[in-house]
Amino acid sequence: MDKNEVLAKWAGFSYHEEAERPVSAWGDNSHETYTFKYWLGPSDDEPIELPDFLHSLDALAKWLVPKACYEYGDAIVYELLASVIAKVGLDAEACAEAILGLIRTEDGQG
């Protein structure tokens, strides 16, 4: 699982695959099986495009920062992000990596 998927699942997104065998326009069963792959957001019933957390500050601000503040506390998250921004500037990938570090530390992986 790539970093973006790890962040997405932590933020509450869920990945789904559904295999279907479609019926052709002529009424016979097709021999091809199609697999529909999609993501659902934390509160969505409709498939959505997975945000690119590693390259979008907007996605970070909408999905990851609020969840991180809820899980770890505002002060910890803001201090961490301020430290990252002071070192490398306002960089989405660096901020996402910092939040990923919090997640891994909490899970005993860091």
DSSP file (Angstrom, degrees, kcal/mol; ACC not computed):
  #  RESIDUE AA STRUCTURE BP1 BP2  ACC     N-H-->O    O-->H-N    N-H-->O    O-->H-N    TCO  KAPPA ALPHA  PHI   PSI    X-CA   Y-CA   Z-CA
    1    1 A M              0   0    0      0, 0.0     2,-0.0     0, 0.0     5,-0.0   0.000 360.0 360.0 360.0 130.5    0.0    0.0    0.0
    2    2 A D     >  -     0   0    0      1,-0.1     4,-2.1     4,-0.0     3,-0.3  -0.282 360.0-101.8 -79.5 169.7    1.5    3.4   -1.0
    3    3 A K  H  > S+     0   0    0      1,-0.2     4,-2.5     2,-0.2     5,-0.2   0.869 120.6  54.7 -59.8 -39.9    1.7    6.3    1.4
    4    4 A N  H  > S+     0   0    0      1,-0.2     4,-2.3     2,-0.2    -1,-0.2   0.894 109.2  48.1 -62.6 -39.3   -1.3    8.1   -0.1
    5    5 A E  H  > S+     0   0    0     -3,-0.3     4,-2.7     2,-0.2     5,-0.2   0.877 109.6  52.7 -68.6 -37.7   -3.5    5.0    0.5
    6    6 A V  H  X S+     0   0    0     -4,-2.1     4,-2.1     2,-0.2    -2,-0.2   0.937 112.4  45.2 -61.2 -46.4   -2.2    4.7    4.1
    7    7 A L  H  X S+     0   0    0     -4,-2.5     4,-2.1     2,-0.2    -2,-0.2   0.898 112.6  51.9 -63.8 -40.7   -3.1    8.3    4.7
    8    8 A A  H  X>S+     0   0    0     -4,-2.3     5,-2.7    -5,-0.2     4,-0.5   0.936 110.6  46.3 -62.9 -47.3   -6.5    7.9    3.0
    9    9 A K  H ><5S+     0   0    0     -4,-2.7     3,-1.0     1,-0.2    -1,-0.2   0.894 112.0  51.6 -63.8 -38.8   -7.5    4.8    5.1
   10   10 A W  H 3<5S+     0   0    0     -4,-2.1    -1,-0.2     1,-0.2    -2,-0.2   0.879 107.3  53.6 -63.8 -36.6   -6.4    6.5    8.3
   11   11 A A  H 3<5S-     0   0    0     -4,-2.1    -1,-0.2    -5,-0.2    -2,-0.2   0.549 129.3 -95.8 -76.7  -6.9   -8.5    9.5    7.3
   12   12 A G  T <<5S+     0   0    0     -3,-1.0    -3,-0.2    -4,-0.5     2,-0.1   0.479  77.2 139.2 108.2   3.2  -11.5    7.3    6.9
   13   13 A F      < -     0   0    0     -5,-2.7     2,-0.4    -6,-0.2    -1,-0.3  -0.482  36.6-152.8 -74.4 151.6  -11.6    6.6    3.2
   14   14 A S  E     -A   40   0A   0     26,-2.4    26,-2.6    -2,-0.1     2,-0.4  -0.989   5.0-140.1-131.9 141.0  -12.4    3.0    2.2
   15   15 A Y  E     -A   39   0A   0     -2,-0.4     2,-0.4    24,-0.2    24,-0.2  -0.788  22.2-173.9-100.1 137.8  -11.4    1.1   -1.0
   16   16 A H  E     -A   38   0A   0     22,-3.0    22,-2.4    -2,-0.4     2,-0.4  -0.972  14.2-169.1-134.1 146.5  -13.8   -1.2   -2.7
   17   17 A E  E     -A   37   0A   0     -2,-0.4     2,-0.4    20,-0.2    20,-0.2  -0.999   7.4-177.1-131.4 132.9  -13.7   -3.7   -5.6
   18   18 A E  E     -A   36   0A   0     18,-2.3    18,-3.2    -2,-0.4     2,-0.4  -0.984  12.3-152.8-131.8 122.7  -16.8   -5.2   -7.1
   19   19 A A  E     +A   35   0A   0     -2,-0.4     2,-0.4    16,-0.3    16,-0.2  -0.791  19.8 175.8 -94.6 134.1  -16.7   -7.8   -9.9
   20   20 A E  E     -A   34   0A   0     14,-3.0    14,-2.7    -2,-0.4    -2,-0.0  -0.985  28.9-144.7-136.0 147.4  -19.6   -8.0  -12.2
   21   21 A R        -     0   0    0     -2,-0.4    12,-0.2    12,-0.2     9,-0.0  -0.921  31.7-146.1-108.9 104.1  -20.4  -10.0  -15.3
   22   22 A P        -     0   0    0      0, 0.0     8,-1.8     0, 0.0     2,-0.5  -0.281   8.1-123.4 -72.4 155.2  -22.4   -7.6  -17.5
   23   23 A V  B     -C   29   0B   0      6,-0.2     6,-0.2     1,-0.1     5,-0.0  -0.835  31.6-123.9 -94.4 133.3  -25.2   -8.7  -19.8
   24   24 A S    >   -     0   0    0      4,-2.3     3,-1.8    -2,-0.5    -1,-0.1  -0.183  25.2-102.3 -73.6 169.8  -24.6   -7.7  -23.4
   25   25 A A  T 3  S+     0   0    0      1,-0.3    -1,-0.1     2,-0.1    -2,-0.0   0.714 121.4  60.6 -63.4 -20.6  -27.1   -5.6  -25.4
   26   26 A W  T 3  S-     0   0    0      2,-0.2    -1,-0.3     1,-0.0     3,-0.1   0.447 116.8-111.2 -89.4  -0.5  -28.2   -8.8  -27.2
   27   27 A G  S <  S+     0   0    0     -3,-1.8     2,-0.2     1,-0.3    -2,-0.1   0.308  79.7 116.6  92.8 -10.1  -29.3  -10.4  -23.9
   28   28 A D  S    S-     0   0    0      1,-0.1    -4,-2.3    -5,-0.0     2,-0.3  -0.571  74.3 -97.8 -89.3 158.2  -26.7  -13.1  -23.6
   29   29 A N  B     -C   23   0B   0     -6,-0.2    -6,-0.2    -2,-0.2     2,-0.1  -0.578  36.4-128.1 -76.0 131.2  -24.2  -13.2  -20.7
   30   30 A S        -     0   0    0     -8,-1.8    -1,-0.1    -2,-0.3     0, 0.0  -0.447   3.9-141.0 -73.1 150.8  -20.9  -11.7  -21.6
   31   31 A H  S    S+     0   0    0     -2,-0.1     2,-0.4     2,-0.0    -1,-0.1   0.488  77.2  92.4 -90.7  -4.0  -17.8  -13.8  -20.8
   32   32 A E        -     0   0    0    -10,-0.2     2,-0.5     2,-0.0    -2,-0.1  -0.746  63.8-153.0 -92.4 137.5  -15.9  -10.8  -19.6
   33   33 A T        -     0   0    0     -2,-0.4     2,-0.4   -12,-0.2   -12,-0.2  -0.938   8.1-155.7-108.8 129.5  -15.9   -9.9  -16.0
   34   34 A Y  E     -A   20   0A   0    -14,-2.7   -14,-3.0    -2,-0.5     2,-0.6  -0.851   2.6-151.1-103.8 138.2  -15.4   -6.3  -15.1
   35   35 A T  E     -A   19   0A   0     -2,-0.4     2,-0.6   -16,-0.2   -16,-0.3  -0.945   7.1-152.5-110.4 120.2  -14.0   -5.2  -11.8
   36   36 A F  E     -A   18   0A   0    -18,-3.2   -18,-2.3    -2,-0.6     2,-0.5  -0.817  13.3-169.8 -92.2 121.9  -15.1   -1.8  -10.5
   37   37 A K  E     +A   17   0A   0     -2,-0.6     2,-0.3   -20,-0.2   -20,-0.2  -0.944  19.2 146.9-114.9 130.9  -12.5   -0.3   -8.2
   38   38 A Y  E     -A   16   0A   0    -22,-2.4   -22,-3.0    -2,-0.5     2,-0.4  -0.988  37.8-125.3-158.8 163.7  -13.4    2.9   -6.3
   39   39 A W  E     -AB  15  48A   0      9,-0.7     9,-2.6    -2,-0.3     2,-0.4  -0.889  15.0-154.4-113.1 144.7  -12.9    4.8   -3.1
   40   40 A L  E     -AB  14  47A   0    -26,-2.6   -26,-2.4    -2,-0.4     5,-0.1  -0.959  20.0-126.8-114.2 138.5  -15.5    6.1   -0.7
   41   41 A G    >   -     0   0    0      5,-0.5     3,-1.3    -2,-0.4   -28,-0.1  -0.249  37.5 -90.7 -74.9 171.0  -14.9    9.1    1.5
   42   42 A P  T 3  S+     0   0    0      0, 0.0    -1,-0.1     0, 0.0   -30,-0.0   0.795 125.6  17.8 -54.6 -32.1  -15.4    9.1    5.2
   43   43 A S  T 3  S+     0   0    0      0, 0.0     2,-0.4     0, 0.0   -30,-0.1   0.093 103.8 109.5-128.8  24.3  -19.0   10.3    4.9
   44   44 A D    <   -     0   0    0     -3,-1.3     4,-0.1     1,-0.1    -4,-0.0  -0.799  41.7-172.9-106.7 144.2  -19.8    9.5    1.2
   45   45 A D  S    S+     0   0    0     -2,-0.4    -1,-0.1     2,-0.1    -5,-0.0   0.511  75.0  71.2-101.8 -11.9  -22.0    6.9   -0.3
   46   46 A E  S    S-     0   0    0      1,-0.1    -5,-0.5     0, 0.0    -2,-0.0  -0.819  95.5 -98.8-105.9 144.7  -20.9    7.7   -3.8
   47   47 A P  E     -B   40   0A   0      0, 0.0     2,-0.3     0, 0.0    -7,-0.2  -0.299  44.6-171.3 -58.6 142.3  -17.4    6.9   -5.2
   48   48 A I  E     -B   39   0A   0     -9,-2.6    -9,-0.7    -4,-0.1     2,-0.4  -0.918  30.7 -97.3-132.6 160.5  -15.0    9.8   -5.2
   49   49 A E        -     0   0    0     -2,-0.3   -11,-0.0   -11,-0.1    -9,-0.0  -0.642  47.8-111.7 -76.4 131.9  -11.5   10.4   -6.6
   50   50 A L        -     0   0    0     -2,-0.4    -1,-0.1     1,-0.1   -45,-0.0  -0.463  33.3-117.7 -66.8 127.2   -9.0    9.8   -3.9
   51   51 A P        -     0   0    0      0, 0.0     2,-1.2     0, 0.0     3,-0.1  -0.307  18.5-122.4 -62.4 149.4   -7.3   13.1   -2.9
   52   52 A D    >>  +     0   0    0      1,-0.2     3,-1.4     2,-0.1     4,-1.0  -0.738  33.5 178.6 -94.5  87.5   -3.5   13.3   -3.5
   53   53 A F  T 34 S+     0   0    0     -2,-1.2    43,-0.2     1,-0.3    -1,-0.2   0.761  74.4  58.6 -64.3 -26.2   -2.4   14.0    0.0
   54   54 A L  T 34 S+     0   0    0      1,-0.2    -1,-0.3    -3,-0.1    39,-0.2   0.622 119.6  26.2 -80.5 -12.0    1.3   14.0   -0.9
   55   55 A H  T <4 S+     0   0    0     -3,-1.4     2,-0.5    37,-0.2    -2,-0.2   0.337 106.8  76.4-132.5   6.9    0.9   16.9   -3.3
   56   56 A S     X  -     0   0    0     -4,-1.0     4,-1.9     1,-0.1    -1,-0.1  -0.932  44.5-172.9-129.9 112.0   -2.2   18.9   -2.3
   57   57 A L  H  > S+     0   0    0     -2,-0.5     4,-2.6     1,-0.2     5,-0.2   0.839  93.1  58.8 -65.5 -32.0   -2.2   21.3    0.7
   58   58 A D  H  > S+     0   0    0      2,-0.2     4,-2.2     1,-0.2    -1,-0.2   0.922 105.7  47.4 -62.7 -43.6   -6.0   21.6    0.2
   59   59 A A  H  >>S+     0   0    0     -7,-0.2     4,-2.6     2,-0.2     5,-0.9   0.897 112.1  50.8 -64.8 -39.9   -6.4   17.8    0.7
   60   60 A L  I  X>S+     0   0    0     -4,-1.9     5,-2.9     1,-0.2     4,-0.6   0.937 112.6  45.9 -60.4 -46.6   -4.2   18.0    3.8
   61   61 A A  I  <5S+     0   0    0     -4,-2.6    -2,-0.2     1,-0.2    -1,-0.2   0.847 117.9  43.0 -67.6 -34.0   -6.2   20.9    5.2
   62   62 A K  I  <5S+     0   0    0     -4,-2.2    -2,-0.2    -5,-0.2    -1,-0.2   0.899 132.3  10.1 -79.8 -41.1   -9.5   19.3    4.5
   63   63 A W  I  X5S+     0   0    0     -4,-2.6     4,-0.8    -5,-0.2    -3,-0.2   0.836 127.0  36.9-111.3 -43.7   -8.9   15.7    5.6
   64   64 A L  I  X<S+     0   0    0     -5,-0.9     4,-3.0    -4,-0.6     5,-0.2   0.920 109.0  52.4 -88.0 -44.7   -5.7   15.0    7.4
   65   65 A V  H  ><S+     0   0    0     -5,-2.9     4,-2.8     1,-0.2     5,-0.2   0.936 111.4  46.9 -62.4 -47.2   -5.1   18.1    9.7
   66   66 A P  H  > S+     0   0    0      0, 0.0     4,-2.0     0, 0.0    -1,-0.2   0.916 115.3  46.5 -60.8 -40.1   -8.5   18.0   11.4
   67   67 A K  H  X S+     0   0    0     -4,-0.8     4,-2.6     2,-0.2    -2,-0.2   0.920 113.2  49.3 -65.8 -43.0   -8.3   14.2   11.9
   68   68 A A  H  X>S+     0   0    0     -4,-3.0     4,-3.2     1,-0.2     5,-0.5   0.904 110.4  50.6 -63.2 -41.2   -4.7   14.6   13.3
   69   69 A C  H  X5S+     0   0    0     -4,-2.8     4,-1.6    -5,-0.2    -1,-0.2   0.894 112.5  47.4 -63.1 -39.2   -5.8   17.4   15.6
   70   70 A Y  H  <5S+     0   0    0     -4,-2.0    -2,-0.2    -5,-0.2    -1,-0.2   0.916 119.1  39.3 -66.4 -43.4   -8.6   15.2   16.9
   71   71 A E  H  <5S+     0   0    0     -4,-2.6    -2,-0.2    -5,-0.1    -3,-0.2   0.888 134.1  17.3 -75.1 -40.6   -6.4   12.2   17.4
   72   72 A Y  H  <5S-     0   0    0     -4,-3.2     4,-0.3    -5,-0.2    -3,-0.2   0.530 111.4 -97.4-115.8  -9.9   -3.2   13.8   18.8
   73   73 A G     X< -     0   0    0     -4,-1.6     4,-2.0    -5,-0.5     5,-0.2   0.166  28.6 -96.9  98.8 141.4   -4.3   17.3   19.9
   74   74 A D  H  > S+     0   0    0      1,-0.2     4,-3.1     2,-0.2     5,-0.3   0.908 118.8  54.0 -56.5 -47.0   -4.1   20.7   18.3
   75   75 A A  H  > S+     0   0    0      1,-0.2     4,-2.3     2,-0.2     5,-0.2   0.904 109.5  46.8 -60.3 -44.1   -0.8   21.7   20.0
   76   76 A I  H  > S+     0   0    0     -4,-0.3     4,-2.3     2,-0.2    -1,-0.2   0.937 116.3  44.2 -63.8 -46.7    1.1   18.6   18.9
   77   77 A V  H  X S+     0   0    0     -4,-2.0     4,-2.8     2,-0.2     5,-0.2   0.935 115.4  46.3 -66.4 -47.3   -0.1   18.8   15.3
   78   78 A Y  H  X S+     0   0    0     -4,-3.1     4,-2.5    -5,-0.2    -1,-0.2   0.881 113.3  49.8 -66.0 -36.9    0.5   22.5   14.9
   79   79 A E  H  X S+     0   0    0     -4,-2.3     4,-2.1    -5,-0.3    -1,-0.2   0.916 112.6  48.1 -64.9 -42.7    3.9   22.4   16.5
   80   80 A L  H  X S+     0   0    0     -4,-2.3     4,-2.2    -5,-0.2    -2,-0.2   0.946 114.7  44.2 -62.0 -49.3    4.9   19.5   14.2
   81   81 A L  H  X S+     0   0    0     -4,-2.8     4,-2.8     1,-0.2     5,-0.2   0.880 111.7  53.3 -66.4 -37.7    3.6   21.3   11.1
   82   82 A A  H  X S+     0   0    0     -4,-2.5     4,-2.2    -5,-0.2    -1,-0.2   0.896 109.2  50.1 -62.0 -39.4    5.2   24.6   12.1
   83   83 A S  H  X S+     0   0    0     -4,-2.1     4,-1.6     2,-0.2    -2,-0.2   0.916 112.0  46.8 -64.2 -44.1    8.5   22.7   12.5
   84   84 A V  H  X S+     0   0    0     -4,-2.2     4,-2.9     1,-0.2     5,-0.5   0.933 113.2  48.6 -63.1 -46.3    8.2   21.1    9.0
   85   85 A I  H  X S+     0   0    0     -4,-2.8     4,-1.9     1,-0.2    -1,-0.2   0.871 109.0  53.5 -64.1 -37.2    7.3   24.4    7.4
   86   86 A A  H  < S+     0   0    0     -4,-2.2    -1,-0.2    -5,-0.2    -2,-0.2   0.850 115.8  40.5 -64.8 -33.6   10.2   26.2    9.1
   87   87 A K  H  < S+     0   0    0     -4,-1.6    -2,-0.2    -3,-0.2    -1,-0.2   0.914 137.0   7.9 -81.8 -45.0   12.6   23.6    7.7
   88   88 A V  H  < S-     0   0    0     -4,-2.9    -3,-0.2     1,-0.3    -2,-0.2   0.428  99.6-117.7-122.0  -0.7   11.3   23.1    4.2
   89   89 A G     <  -     0   0    0     -4,-1.9     2,-1.8    -5,-0.5    -1,-0.3  -0.366  65.1 -28.4  88.0-174.9    8.6   25.7    3.6
   90   90 A L  S    S+     0   0    0     -2,-0.1     2,-0.5    -4,-0.1   -33,-0.1  -0.582  81.2 157.6 -81.0  86.7    5.0   25.1    2.8
   91   91 A D     >  -     0   0    0     -2,-1.8     4,-2.2     1,-0.1     5,-0.2  -0.959  36.8-153.6-120.8 120.2    5.4   21.7    1.2
   92   92 A A  H  > S+     0   0    0     -2,-0.5     4,-2.8     1,-0.2     5,-0.2   0.898  95.5  51.3 -60.1 -43.3    2.5   19.2    1.0
   93   93 A E  H  > S+     0   0    0      1,-0.2     4,-2.5     2,-0.2    -1,-0.2   0.916 110.6  47.8 -64.1 -42.4    4.7   16.1    0.8
   94   94 A A  H  > S+     0   0    0      2,-0.2     4,-1.9     1,-0.2    -1,-0.2   0.903 113.8  47.6 -64.8 -40.6    6.8   17.1    3.8
   95   95 A C  H  X S+     0   0    0     -4,-2.2     4,-2.1     2,-0.2    -2,-0.2   0.908 112.3  49.3 -66.6 -41.5    3.6   17.9    5.8
   96   96 A A  H  X S+     0   0    0     -4,-2.8     4,-2.7     1,-0.2    -2,-0.2   0.901 109.7  52.0 -63.8 -40.6    2.0   14.6    4.8
   97   97 A E  H  X S+     0   0    0     -4,-2.5     4,-2.1    -5,-0.2    -1,-0.2   0.880 107.7  52.8 -62.3 -38.1    5.2   12.7    5.7
   98   98 A A  H  X S+     0   0    0     -4,-1.9     4,-1.7     2,-0.2    -2,-0.2   0.924 111.4  45.1 -64.4 -44.1    5.1   14.4    9.2
   99   99 A I  H  X S+     0   0    0     -4,-2.1     4,-2.2     1,-0.2    -2,-0.2   0.900 110.7  54.2 -66.3 -39.5    1.5   13.3    9.7
  100  100 A L  H  X S+     0   0    0     -4,-2.7     4,-2.6     1,-0.2    -1,-0.2   0.879 105.3  55.0 -60.1 -37.5    2.3    9.8    8.4
  101  101 A G  H  X S+     0   0    0     -4,-2.1     4,-2.3     2,-0.2    -1,-0.2   0.897 106.3  50.6 -61.9 -41.3    5.1    9.7   11.1
  102  102 A L  H  X S+     0   0    0     -4,-1.7     4,-2.4     2,-0.2    -2,-0.2   0.928 111.1  48.9 -60.2 -44.6    2.6   10.5   13.8
  103  103 A I  H  X S+     0   0    0     -4,-2.2     4,-2.0     1,-0.2    -2,-0.2   0.934 112.8  46.5 -61.6 -47.2    0.4    7.6   12.6
  104  104 A R  H  <>S+     0   0    0     -4,-2.6     5,-3.5     1,-0.2     6,-1.3   0.865 111.2  51.7 -66.4 -36.0    3.2    5.2   12.4
  105  105 A T  H ><5S+     0   0    0     -4,-2.3     3,-1.1     4,-0.3    -1,-0.2   0.918 110.6  48.5 -65.0 -43.2    4.5    6.2   15.9
  106  106 A E  H 3<5S+     0   0    0     -4,-2.4    -2,-0.2     1,-0.3    -1,-0.2   0.856 112.2  49.2 -63.1 -36.6    1.0    5.7   17.3
  107  107 A D  T 3<5S-     0   0    0     -4,-2.0    -1,-0.3    -5,-0.2    -2,-0.2   0.446 118.8-111.6 -83.5  -0.5    0.8    2.2   15.6
  108  108 A G  T < 5S+     0   0    0     -3,-1.1    -3,-0.2    -4,-0.3    -2,-0.1   0.673  92.2 108.9  79.6  16.7    4.2    1.2   16.9
  109  109 A Q      <       0   0    0     -5,-3.5    -4,-0.3    -6,-0.2    -5,-0.1   0.568 360.0 360.0 -98.7 -12.2    5.8    1.3   13.5
  110  110 A G              0   0    0     -6,-1.3    -5,-0.2    -8,-0.1    -1,-0.1   0.431 360.0 360.0 -99.9 360.0    7.9    4.4   14.0
